[in-house]
Amino acid sequence: MIFRDLMNTTRKRIAQRSRYNRLVEEIQGLTSRDLADMGANRDEMLRHAYLEVYGAR
């Protein structure tokens, strides 16, 4: 039971990290022009991506 819980937690964290990394890659791939066109801020987008994946900690 403990091992199964540990494995489930590990799988969940790996999936979270993978999702976060994909979001970061997408955000980092945006050019300054893209950001300006959207009226977006890269740092704010990265912060939002973190909160979306991991929640408020």
N, C-alpha and C positions, 0 to 999 in steps of 0.2 A: 504494500500500500504506500509506504513512504517512497519507495523507488519510483512507483508509477506517478505519484504527485511531483516528484523531482523532475521526471522526464516530461511531464505535461507542462510544468513551469518553464523548463528549458526550451521546449518547442515553441511555446508562446513568445518567449523573449527573442528567440531567433527570428520568428515571423515578424515581430515588431521591428527589430533592427533592420530586417530586409525591407520592410515597407518604408521605414524612415529613410534608409539609404536611397531608395528609388525616388522619394520625394525630393531629397536634397539634390540628387543628380539632375532632376527636372528643373529645379529652381536655379541651380548653378549654371544650367545650360541656357538660361534666358540671357539675352544681351541687355545692355543698358538701354538700348532703344526699345526692346520689348517691354521692359519694366516701365519706362517713361510712357509708352503708349497705354499701358494698363493703369498708370498712376499708382504703381506698386513700389514697395520698398523691399529689397532682398532680405535684409535682416528681419523685418517683420514677418515676411513669408516663411523664413526658416523657423522662427519662433512658433508661428502658427502650426507648422508641420510637426514640430516636436510635441506641442500640446495635443494635436490631433491624434498622434500615435500613442503617446505615453500618458496623456492627461496631465492635469496640474499636480505637480509633486511638491 
